[in-house]
Amino acid sequence: MDQSGSGVQSLGTAELPAIEGGTPVRSTFLPYARQWVGEKEVEKVTQVLRSDWITQGPVTREFEKEFARKVGARFAVSVNSGTSALHVALAAIGIGSPDEVITSPFTFAATSNAVLYLNGVPKFADIDPKTYNLDPDKAEARLSPNTRVILPVHFAGQPCNMDRLVAFSCKHRLFLLEDAAHALGATYRGKKIGSIGSVTIFSFHPVKHITTGEGGMVVTNNEAVAERAYMIRTHGIDKDAGKRFGKEGNWFYQMVALGYRFNMSEMQAALGLCQLEKLDDFLERRREIAGQYQSAFRDMPEVVTPHVEADSEHAWHLYTLQIRREALRVGRDRIIEALKAENIGANVHYIPVHLHPYYRENLDTKEGDYPIAEGLYRKILTLPLFPRMTDKDVEDVILAVKKVIGHYRK
């Protein structure tokens, strides 16, 4: 049964559709994303394991310094996940009850979950139908006296309209916290994502642009926010480990805020340093693959390719296609299953957050609240895109999409 016209449901164990010809495009499965870790990373992590420091040491500080430089920020605070980065950033800003944070429903649940962790209230606003990013006009309509933060998500790696959002945040005296988990290496009108808003967070999950296994980063130009983030990530202690445990250090410390244990290990930082050196090459390859997809699919009437704003440089974390249901005999979910039968690992990004049972039950959200995000969810699929893909992998994806779409077109 095709579920693409319904709400959040499991596809179950539907039989894979048979495609004419019977032989899959590939003999091995190609996932939608995969990390790329080389021998240099292995050697660097091994060096750390043989050193005196394996957590909160000099390698972590070096990674933070280099990352801040790379994204054009004054300060960078490493943490153990992108979700922790959101949590720490919001805590450093001082979010709590009854503060409201306006954000997009078209994201992974971590974006708004982090608001709930601090007893804040996530307020969703619908998305722009071209870019899939938060619509500034709809965000402004959600303002209330309790609004403290605007939290846009740079979906798939395409920057939001930062001119509008900066003006919006300044006009209403809000913090502008950017969820750039998809957008490392992206630029908006020549400015690096990470250098524009009040605070920006990044993720280093294995499917992201660089990986530390799990990990994340909070970056900001605000020294007070940075200092508070440093404390909050490690129990709210006012002195880091290097200043307490080294020969020149002093054992005395004080807990001055209620913090967490969200710090990054030295092994993660070592991996991150090596990956950061490869970022430009990774981005170049992502853009090459996305360009090939755009050329291959742009003129297919059954699909809609991603729109790219002329004033932005896309980071291409994800490559998504919209399926034109009216041009096909089946819906999106059947197309995904057919691609899997061809050994192409298509995925869906994202189920709108407000449709998840927890949000329906606890925040009284419902289907129909954000029709653009909901409509896109029912039509969108994500194709494989990662730097380690070979030219043959890319050709296989293109061939499989054309084969499946051709089989099911009306």
C-alpha positions as CSV (number, residue, x, y, z in Angstrom):
1,M,0.0,0.0,0.0
2,D,1.4,3.4,-0.9
3,Q,1.5,5.7,2.2
4,S,2.8,8.9,0.6
5,G,-0.5,10.6,0.7
6,S,-1.0,10.0,4.5
7,G,0.5,11.3,7.7
8,V,3.3,9.6,9.6
9,Q,3.0,5.9,9.0
10,S,5.4,3.0,8.5
11,L,5.6,1.5,5.1
12,G,5.8,-1.9,6.6
13,T,6.9,-4.9,4.6
14,A,5.4,-4.0,1.2
15,E,6.6,-6.2,-1.6
16,L,9.3,-4.5,-3.7
17,P,7.9,-3.6,-7.1
18,A,9.2,-5.5,-10.1
19,I,10.9,-3.3,-12.7
20,E,10.9,-4.5,-16.3
21,G,14.2,-6.2,-17.1
22,G,14.5,-7.9,-13.7
23,T,18.1,-7.1,-13.1
24,P,19.0,-4.3,-10.7
25,V,21.1,-1.4,-11.8
26,R,23.6,-2.3,-9.1
27,S,24.7,-5.5,-7.6
28,T,25.6,-3.8,-4.2
29,F,23.6,-1.4,-2.1
30,L,24.5,2.3,-2.2
31,P,23.4,4.1,1.0
32,Y,22.2,7.7,0.9
33,A,25.3,8.8,2.9
34,R,28.6,7.4,4.3
35,Q,31.6,8.9,6.1
36,W,35.1,9.0,4.5
37,V,37.9,8.4,7.0
38,G,41.4,7.9,5.9
39,E,44.7,6.6,7.3
40,K,45.7,10.1,8.5
41,E,42.7,10.2,10.7
42,V,43.6,6.7,12.1
43,E,47.2,7.8,12.8
44,K,46.1,11.1,14.5
45,V,43.6,9.3,16.7
46,T,46.2,6.7,17.6
47,Q,48.7,9.5,18.6
48,V,46.1,10.9,21.0
49,L,45.4,7.5,22.5
50,R,49.2,7.2,23.3
51,S,49.3,10.8,24.7
52,D,48.6,12.1,28.2
53,W,45.3,13.7,27.3
54,I,42.4,11.8,25.8
55,T,39.7,14.3,26.7
56,Q,39.5,18.1,27.0
57,G,43.1,18.6,26.1
58,P,45.2,20.5,23.6
59,V,43.9,18.8,20.5
60,T,40.3,19.8,21.3
61,R,41.5,23.4,21.8
62,E,43.3,23.3,18.4
63,F,40.2,21.9,16.7
64,E,38.1,24.7,18.1
65,K,40.5,27.3,17.0
66,E,40.8,26.0,13.5
67,F,37.1,25.5,13.1
68,A,36.4,29.0,14.2
69,R,38.9,30.3,11.7
70,K,37.3,28.2,8.9
71,V,33.8,29.5,9.4
72,G,34.8,33.1,10.2
73,A,33.8,33.2,13.9
74,R,35.7,34.5,17.0
75,F,34.8,31.6,19.2
76,A,34.0,27.9,18.8
77,V,32.9,25.5,21.6
78,S,33.1,21.8,20.8
79,V,30.5,19.3,22.1
80,N,29.6,15.7,21.7
81,S,26.7,16.0,19.2
82,G,24.8,18.5,17.1
83,T,21.9,18.1,19.4
84,S,24.1,19.0,22.4
85,A,25.3,22.0,20.3
86,L,21.7,23.2,20.1
87,H,21.1,22.5,23.8
88,V,24.2,24.4,24.9
89,A,23.6,27.3,22.5
90,L,20.0,27.8,23.8
91,A,21.2,27.4,27.4
92,A,24.0,30.0,26.9
93,I,21.4,32.4,25.5
94,G,19.4,31.8,28.6
95,I,16.2,30.2,27.3
96,G,13.7,28.9,29.8
97,S,10.0,29.0,30.6
98,P,8.0,30.8,29.2
99,D,10.4,31.8,26.4
100,E,9.4,31.0,22.8
101,V,11.7,30.0,19.9
102,I,10.4,30.3,16.3
103,T,11.7,27.6,14.0
104,S,10.9,25.4,11.0
105,P,8.9,22.2,11.2
106,F,10.8,20.9,8.2
107,T,13.8,19.6,10.1
108,F,15.0,16.7,12.3
109,A,13.3,16.7,15.7
110,A,16.5,17.7,17.5
111,T,16.1,21.4,16.5
112,S,12.9,21.9,18.5
113,N,13.6,19.2,21.1
114,A,16.5,21.3,22.4
115,V,14.0,24.1,23.1
116,L,11.9,21.6,25.1
117,Y,14.9,20.4,27.1
118,L,15.1,23.9,28.6
119,N,11.4,24.3,29.2
120,G,11.1,26.7,26.3
121,V,8.3,26.6,23.8
122,P,9.0,25.8,20.1
123,K,6.7,27.8,17.8
124,F,6.8,26.5,14.2
125,A,6.3,28.6,11.1
126,D,5.9,27.2,7.6
127,I,8.6,27.1,4.9
128,D,9.3,28.8,1.6
129,P,8.1,26.4,-1.2
130,K,11.2,27.1,-3.3
131,T,14.0,26.8,-0.9
132,Y,12.4,24.7,1.8
133,N,13.8,27.1,4.4
134,L,11.9,29.0,7.1
135,D,9.6,31.7,5.6
136,P,10.5,35.0,7.3
137,D,7.0,36.4,6.8
138,K,5.4,33.4,8.3
139,A,7.9,33.5,11.2
140,E,7.0,37.1,11.9
141,A,3.4,36.2,12.1
142,R,4.3,33.8,15.0
143,L,5.8,36.6,17.1
144,S,4.5,37.0,20.7
145,P,5.7,38.9,23.8
146,N,7.5,35.7,24.9
147,T,9.6,35.3,21.7
148,R,13.3,35.3,22.4
149,V,15.0,33.4,19.5
150,I,14.5,32.9,15.8
151,L,16.0,29.5,14.9
152,P,16.2,29.0,11.1
153,V,17.5,25.7,9.6
154,H,19.6,25.8,6.5
155,F,17.9,22.9,4.9
156,A,20.1,20.5,2.8
157,G,22.9,23.1,2.9
158,Q,21.2,26.0,1.2
159,P,21.4,29.2,3.3
160,C,18.3,30.9,4.5
161,N,17.5,34.5,3.5
162,M,19.9,35.9,6.1
163,D,19.3,39.5,5.2
164,R,15.7,39.2,6.1
165,L,16.4,37.1,9.2
166,V,19.1,39.5,10.5
167,A,16.7,42.5,9.9
168,F,13.9,40.5,11.6
169,S,16.0,39.6,14.6
170,C,17.3,43.2,15.0
171,K,13.9,44.8,14.7
172,H,12.3,42.5,17.4
173,R,15.5,42.3,19.5
174,L,15.8,38.5,19.2
175,F,18.7,36.2,19.2
176,L,19.4,34.7,15.7
177,L,20.5,31.1,16.3
178,E,21.3,29.2,13.0
179,D,20.9,25.5,12.8
180,A,23.7,24.9,10.2
181,A,24.0,21.1,10.8
182,H,23.6,20.8,6.9
183,A,25.5,23.9,6.0
184,L,29.2,23.7,6.8
185,G,31.0,25.4,4.0
186,A,27.9,27.3,2.7
187,T,28.0,31.0,2.0
188,Y,25.4,33.7,1.8
189,R,26.3,36.7,-0.3
190,G,29.9,36.0,0.2
191,K,29.6,35.6,4.0
192,K,30.4,32.2,5.5
193,I,27.6,30.5,7.4
194,G,28.9,30.7,11.0
195,S,29.8,34.3,10.7
196,I,26.4,36.0,10.4
197,G,23.9,35.2,13.2
198,S,24.2,35.6,16.9
199,V,25.1,31.9,17.4
200,T,25.4,29.0,14.9
201,I,25.6,25.3,15.5
202,F,27.1,22.5,13.3
203,S,26.9,18.7,13.5
204,F,29.7,16.2,12.9
205,H,27.5,13.1,12.6
206,P,28.9,10.6,10.1
207,V,26.6,11.7,7.3
208,K,27.6,15.3,7.6
209,H,30.3,17.3,5.7
210,I,33.0,16.2,8.2
211,T,32.7,13.7,11.0
212,T,34.1,13.2,14.5
213,G,32.0,10.0,14.9
214,E,29.5,12.0,16.9
215,G,30.0,15.6,17.7
216,G,29.0,19.2,17.2
217,M,30.2,22.8,17.5
218,V,28.7,26.1,18.8
219,V,30.3,29.2,17.2
220,T,29.7,32.8,18.0
221,N,31.2,36.3,17.9
222,N,29.7,37.1,21.3
223,E,32.3,36.6,24.0
224,A,29.7,36.4,26.8
225,V,27.7,33.7,25.1
226,A,30.9,31.7,24.3
227,E,32.1,31.8,27.9
228,R,28.8,30.6,29.1
229,A,28.7,27.8,26.5
230,Y,32.2,26.7,27.7
231,M,30.9,26.4,31.2
232,I,27.5,24.8,30.4
233,R,29.1,22.0,28.3
234,T,31.1,20.8,31.4
235,H,28.8,20.9,34.5
236,G,28.9,24.7,34.7
237,I,32.5,24.7,36.1
238,D,34.3,28.0,35.8
239,K,37.8,26.5,35.0
240,D,38.6,24.0,32.2
241,A,40.5,20.8,32.8
242,G,43.8,22.2,31.4
243,K,43.8,24.9,34.1
244,R,43.1,22.4,36.9
245,F,45.1,19.3,36.1
246,G,48.4,20.6,34.6
247,K,51.6,21.4,36.5
248,E,50.9,25.1,36.5
249,G,47.2,24.6,37.3
250,N,45.2,25.0,40.5
251,W,42.9,22.3,41.8
252,F,40.3,24.8,43.0
253,Y,37.2,25.3,40.9
254,Q,33.6,26.4,41.3
255,M,30.3,25.4,39.7
256,V,28.7,28.7,38.7
257,A,25.9,27.5,36.4
258,L,23.9,24.3,36.0
259,G,25.6,22.6,33.2
260,Y,25.9,19.2,31.5
261,R,28.5,16.7,30.4
262,F,28.6,17.5,26.7
263,N,32.3,18.0,26.0
264,M,34.1,16.4,23.1
265,S,36.9,13.9,23.6
266,E,40.5,14.4,22.2
267,M,40.0,11.4,19.9
268,Q,36.9,13.1,18.4
269,A,38.8,16.3,18.0
270,A,41.8,14.6,16.4
271,L,39.4,13.0,13.8
272,G,37.8,16.4,13.3
273,L,41.1,18.2,12.7
274,C,42.0,15.8,9.9
275,Q,38.5,15.9,8.4
276,L,38.6,19.8,8.5
277,E,41.7,19.7,6.3
278,K,39.7,17.8,3.7
279,L,36.5,20.0,3.9
280,D,37.2,22.0,0.7
281,D,37.8,18.8,-1.3
282,F,34.7,17.2,0.2
283,L,32.6,20.2,-0.7
284,E,33.9,20.3,-4.2
285,R,33.0,16.7,-4.8
286,R,29.5,17.2,-3.3
287,R,28.9,20.1,-5.7
288,E,30.2,18.1,-8.6
289,I,27.7,15.3,-7.8
290,A,24.8,17.7,-7.3
291,G,25.6,19.4,-10.6
292,Q,25.4,16.0,-12.4
293,Y,22.1,15.3,-10.8
294,Q,20.7,18.7,-11.7
295,S,21.7,18.2,-15.3
296,A,20.3,14.7,-15.5
297,F,16.9,15.4,-13.8
298,R,16.2,19.1,-14.6
299,D,14.2,18.3,-17.8
300,M,12.3,15.3,-16.4
301,P,8.6,16.4,-16.1
302,E,7.9,13.8,-13.4
303,V,10.3,15.4,-10.8
304,V,11.3,18.8,-9.4
305,T,15.0,19.4,-8.8
306,P,16.2,21.6,-6.0
307,H,16.0,25.4,-6.5
308,V,19.4,27.1,-5.7
309,E,19.4,30.8,-4.8
310,A,21.8,32.9,-7.0
311,D,23.2,34.8,-4.0
312,S,24.2,31.6,-2.1
313,E,26.8,28.9,-2.3
314,H,25.0,25.6,-1.5
315,A,26.9,23.1,0.7
316,W,24.8,20.1,-0.6
317,H,24.5,18.0,2.5
318,L,21.4,16.5,0.8
319,Y,20.2,16.2,-2.7
320,T,16.4,16.0,-2.8
321,L,13.9,15.4,-5.6
322,Q,10.2,16.2,-5.5
323,I,8.0,13.6,-7.1
324,R,5.1,15.0,-9.3
325,R,2.4,12.5,-8.2
326,E,0.1,13.6,-11.0
327,A,2.6,12.5,-13.6
328,L,3.1,9.0,-12.1
329,R,1.0,5.9,-11.5
330,V,2.4,5.5,-8.0
331,G,3.4,7.7,-5.1
332,R,6.7,8.7,-3.5
333,D,7.0,5.7,-1.2
334,R,6.6,3.2,-4.0
335,I,9.3,5.1,-5.9
336,I,11.7,4.8,-2.9
337,E,11.0,1.0,-2.7
338,A,11.6,0.6,-6.4
339,L,15.0,2.5,-6.1
340,K,15.9,0.2,-3.2
341,A,15.2,-2.8,-5.4
342,E,17.7,-1.2,-7.8
343,N,20.2,-1.1,-4.8
344,I,19.9,2.7,-4.5
345,G,19.4,3.9,-0.9
346,A,16.9,6.7,-1.2
347,N,15.6,8.3,2.0
348,V,13.2,11.0,3.2
349,H,14.1,14.3,4.9
350,Y,12.0,15.1,6.8
351,I,8.8,14.0,8.5
352,P,7.6,17.5,9.7
353,V,8.3,17.7,13.4
354,H,4.8,18.7,14.4
355,L,3.4,15.4,12.9
356,H,5.3,13.2,15.3
357,P,3.1,11.6,18.0
358,Y,5.0,13.3,20.9
359,Y,4.4,16.8,19.5
360,R,0.7,16.0,18.6
361,E,0.1,14.8,22.2
362,N,2.1,17.4,24.1
363,L,2.1,20.5,22.0
364,D,-1.4,20.0,20.5
365,T,0.0,20.1,16.9
366,K,-2.0,18.5,14.1
367,E,-2.0,17.8,10.4
368,G,-2.9,20.9,8.4
369,D,-1.0,23.3,10.7
370,Y,1.9,23.9,8.2
371,P,0.6,22.8,4.7
372,I,3.7,23.7,2.7
373,A,6.0,21.6,4.9
374,E,3.4,18.7,5.0
375,G,2.8,18.8,1.2
376,L,6.6,18.7,0.5
377,Y,7.1,15.8,2.9
378,R,4.6,13.7,0.9
379,K,6.5,14.3,-2.3
380,I,10.2,14.5,-1.4
381,L,13.0,11.9,-1.5
382,T,16.7,12.1,-0.9
383,L,19.2,10.5,-3.3
384,P,22.7,9.3,-2.3
385,L,25.2,12.1,-2.0
386,F,28.6,11.8,-0.3
387,P,32.2,12.6,-1.4
388,R,33.3,9.0,-1.5
389,M,30.9,8.2,-4.3
390,T,32.6,7.2,-7.6
391,D,31.6,8.4,-11.0
392,K,30.1,5.0,-11.5
393,D,28.0,5.3,-8.3
394,V,26.6,8.6,-9.6
395,E,25.8,7.1,-13.0
396,D,24.0,4.2,-11.3
397,V,21.8,6.7,-9.3
398,I,20.9,8.6,-12.4
399,L,20.2,5.4,-14.4
400,A,18.1,4.0,-11.6
401,V,16.0,7.1,-11.2
402,K,15.3,7.3,-14.9
403,K,14.5,3.6,-15.0
404,V,12.1,3.7,-12.1
405,I,10.4,7.0,-13.1
406,G,10.1,5.8,-16.7
407,H,8.5,2.5,-15.5
408,Y,5.9,4.4,-13.4
409,R,5.1,7.4,-15.6
410,K,1.6,7.7,-16.8
